[in-house]
Each structure stands twice: as C-alpha cells, then as structure tokens.
Amino acid sequence: MEAAILDAGWDQLIEAGYGRFTIDAVAARSATARSVLYRRWPTRTELLEAVIRHRGTVDAVATPDTGSLRGDVLAVLTDFNDRRSRIIGGFAALFGAYFDEAGGSPQQLRALFTSEGPSALETIVERAVQRGELAAVPPARIVSLPADLLRHELFMTMTAVPRERIEEIVDDVFLPLATNFGRDARSGARS
C-alpha cells in the first residue's frame, strides 16, 4: 500500500507540479484516507521526500557491464539521459519551491533520489581498475564528473543531451582524466 501511495505521489508531482502536490491531492489520487497519509507523513515536505526516495529506488539506473570503461560510462550516461530528460523540467520547477519551503540544497534533494551504496560510476571505475584499464581509482570528483556534466547539460538545456555531447563528456573530459590519474604511480612501479 505504501508503494502505491508513493507512486501516486510521484504521478501527482510530475503531472500537477509542486504547487499542487499536497497530502490531500495524493490521498485522492491513491484512493487513500488523508488520515493514513498524515499518520505516516505529517507534512507535505516529508511526503515529497518519501516520494522522491521511493522513485529513486524504483527508477534506479542500472550498472552496465559492456566490458570496457568507455562502453560502461557511455551506457550509464545514455540511460540516465533517457530517463531524466523526460522529467527535468518538473525537477527544475520543484527545486525552487522545495527549497523555499524546506530549505536545503540540490545535493540534499539528489541524495534522496540516489540509493545507498556505491554509485553506478563508482562500480564501473572499480571494474576498470580490476580489468587493468585504470591504474588506480581516481578521486571522487573525477569519478562523479561524467554524471555531473550530464546533469548540468540537462538543467541548462531542459532537454535530452545529444549522443555526440555525451561522447564528448566521456572521450574528451572523463577518460583523459581517469586514465592519466595514477599513471605516475604505475610508471614508478615499473622502474
């Protein structure tokens, strides 16, 4: 029943926007008594955060395994782009209203949407190290860079990012940084 309520909450948020995302509206959409929702989520903000957390679990981006670092990063960014570009406008509108009401930051909202444990990119990078494609795991800033750049493009354009731009992110920015990180350590080990 909780999943059905949270799914109805997501539908309400996406279709009607944050302004009409209320406990009453979610209760009506899910055919549930308002009192049930108020007992579990006493405020609209708590309900919204539960809806986003649930959606992040339901709509998690799978970790691909194409056999190469480049292939894996392209696959995960393409999947992310396909899934998120459809809802990016709603998220942009949500941010302003949510932060006015609840405070916080985009990072905190994003944390609700992401699952516990390593991200897809962290897993991909670990596998690349195990396969010998990378000398070492780069710093977290480099590992998260492809998704950060894609997310930036999505928010700046409010539309799906073209495949060529995703390839630029991977080939021209991420791979040079990731493959050069630890190169000195690898060269020193051979000497």
C-alpha positions in Angstrom: 0.0 0.0 0.0 2.9 2.4 0.8 4.4 1.8 -2.7 1.0 2.6 -4.3 0.7 5.8 -2.3 4.2 6.9 -3.2 3.7 6.0 -6.9 0.5 8.1 -6.8 2.5 10.9 -5.2 5.1 10.8 -8.0 2.4 10.9 -10.6 0.8 13.9 -8.8 4.2 15.7 -8.7 5.0 15.1 -12.3 1.6 15.9 -13.7 0.5 18.7 -11.5 3.8 20.2 -10.2 4.9 21.1 -6.7 2.3 23.7 -6.2 -0.5 21.1 -6.4 1.5 18.4 -4.7 -0.5 18.2 -1.4 -1.3 15.4 1.0 -5.0 15.8 0.0 -4.2 15.5 -3.7 -2.0 12.4 -3.1 -4.7 10.9 -0.9 -7.3 11.4 -3.6 -5.1 10.1 -6.3 -4.2 7.0 -4.3 -7.8 6.4 -3.1 -6.4 6.5 0.5 -7.8 8.3 3.5 -5.9 11.6 4.3 -5.5 10.4 7.9 -3.4 7.4 6.7 -1.0 9.8 4.9 -0.9 12.3 7.7 0.0 9.5 10.2 2.9 8.4 8.1 4.0 11.8 6.6 2.8 14.7 8.8 4.0 17.3 6.4 4.0 17.8 2.6 7.8 18.0 2.7 8.1 14.6 4.4 5.7 13.1 1.9 7.6 14.7 -1.0 10.9 13.4 0.3 9.4 9.9 0.7 8.1 10.0 -2.9 11.5 11.1 -4.3 13.3 8.4 -2.3 10.9 5.8 -3.5 11.1 6.9 -7.1 14.9 6.8 -6.9 14.7 3.1 -5.8 12.1 2.2 -8.5 13.8 4.1 -11.3 17.4 3.3 -10.4 19.9 3.5 -13.3 21.3 0.0 -13.8 25.1 -0.5 -13.8 26.0 -1.7 -17.2 28.9 -4.2 -17.9 29.9 -3.8 -21.5 33.5 -5.0 -20.8 35.1 -1.6 -21.2 35.3 1.6 -19.2 34.3 3.7 -22.2 31.4 1.5 -23.1 30.1 1.3 -19.5 30.3 5.1 -18.9 28.5 5.8 -22.3 25.8 3.2 -21.4 25.1 4.6 -18.0 25.1 8.2 -19.2 22.8 7.3 -22.1 20.4 5.5 -19.7 20.5 8.4 -17.3 19.9 10.9 -20.1 16.9 8.9 -21.5 15.3 8.6 -18.0 15.9 12.0 -16.6 15.4 14.2 -19.7 11.7 13.5 -19.6 11.3 14.9 -16.2 14.0 17.6 -16.0 11.6 20.5 -16.4 9.5 19.3 -13.5 12.6 18.9 -11.3 13.8 22.4 -12.1 10.4 23.9 -11.1 10.4 21.6 -8.0 13.8 22.9 -6.8 12.8 26.5 -6.2 9.6 25.8 -4.5 11.0 22.9 -2.4 14.0 25.0 -1.2 11.8 27.9 -0.4 9.6 25.7 1.8 12.1 23.1 3.2 15.5 24.8 2.9 18.4 22.5 1.9 20.3 22.2 -1.3 20.2 20.4 -4.6 22.7 18.0 -3.2 20.3 17.0 -0.4 17.4 16.6 -2.8 19.7 14.5 -5.1 20.7 12.3 -2.1 17.0 11.4 -1.6 16.9 10.2 -5.2 20.0 8.1 -5.1 20.3 4.7 -3.5 22.6 3.7 -0.7 26.0 2.2 -1.6 28.3 2.8 -4.5 27.0 4.6 -7.5 27.0 3.1 -10.9 30.1 5.1 -11.9 31.9 4.0 -8.8 31.2 0.4 -9.6 32.2 1.0 -13.3 35.5 2.5 -12.2 36.3 -0.3 -9.7 35.7 -2.8 -12.5 38.0 -0.8 -14.9 40.8 -0.9 -12.2 40.3 -4.7 -11.8 40.5 -5.2 -15.6 43.7 -3.0 -15.7 42.1 -0.2 -17.8 42.9 2.2 -14.9 46.0 2.3 -12.7 44.0 3.3 -9.7 40.6 4.6 -8.6 40.6 8.4 -9.3 39.4 10.8 -6.7 35.6 11.0 -6.2 35.4 14.3 -8.1 36.7 12.7 -11.3 34.5 9.6 -10.8 31.4 11.7 -10.5 32.4 14.1 -13.3 30.6 12.4 -16.2 27.2 12.4 -14.4 27.8 15.9 -13.0 28.4 17.3 -16.5 25.4 15.4 -18.0 23.2 16.7 -15.2 24.5 20.2 -15.9 23.6 19.9 -19.6 20.2 18.6 -18.7 19.4 21.5 -16.4 20.9 24.1 -18.8 19.0 22.9 -21.9 15.9 21.3 -20.3 16.0 18.6 -23.0 17.8 15.4 -23.7 21.5 15.7 -24.3 22.6 14.7 -27.8 24.7 11.5 -28.1 27.6 13.5 -29.5 27.7 15.6 -26.4 27.7 12.5 -24.2 30.6 11.1 -26.2 32.5 14.4 -25.7 31.9 14.2 -21.9 33.3 10.7 -21.9 36.1 10.9 -24.5 37.3 14.4 -24.2 36.9 15.0 -20.4 36.4 11.9 -18.3 38.7 9.3 -20.0 41.8 11.6 -20.2 41.4 12.5 -16.5 40.7 8.9 -15.3 43.3 7.2 -17.4 46.0 9.7 -16.5 45.3 9.5 -12.8 47.8 7.1 -11.2 50.0 7.0 -14.3 53.0 8.2 -12.3 52.4 5.5 -9.7 52.2 2.9 -12.5 55.4 4.2 -14.2 57.3 4.3 -10.9 56.3 0.7 -10.1 58.0 -0.4 -13.4 61.3 1.4 -12.7 
